[in-house]
């Protein structure tokens, strides 16, 4: 595991040309400006954290686009569900299966079993959100690479080099690819090759 914060930036490509990078709202507005009144967009937006493509509708005015953007940028308001637990507080009851010695340990913790489980989950989430594994970095690079370079010469060899942590091979097989694609993939995969050294 590597200690880094999640990237939470987005990159937009039109073919093999990098149009812009930044926070989602910045990227979407720059793309809208680039597209103008055009309805159809061949621009791909990648989440730099996951490598997944984000689908976004650029139809309409800038105000229409801003309204659609709110779905992605405003916090999700969860509606409390009725049933066991404390729905008004967002607490939902579910079954948990543990061994008797686990239940005994939980029973002896201050605040009771539920409070202890919630605390343990939150501690684990905060630790894991600050660490990104090399495997996750390879996967996000693969996702972007398969879309932007999947039909380029040397793709399969570059992919093998990525998973072998072979920096020289990775660079060699990408040498004739469009510069924006090369630079973006090198940026996404940087920690893979640093980890090996």
Secondary structure, DSSP 8 states (H G I E B T S, - for coil): -EE------EEEEETTEEEEEESHHHHHHHHHHHHTT-S---EEEEETTT--EE-----S-HHHHHHHHHHHHS--------SSEEGGGTEE-------HHHHHHHHTSTTHHHHHHHHHHHHHHHHHHTEE-HHHHHHHHHHHHHHHHTTSTTHHHHHHHHHHT-HHHHHHHHTTS-HHHHHHHHHHHHHHHHHH-
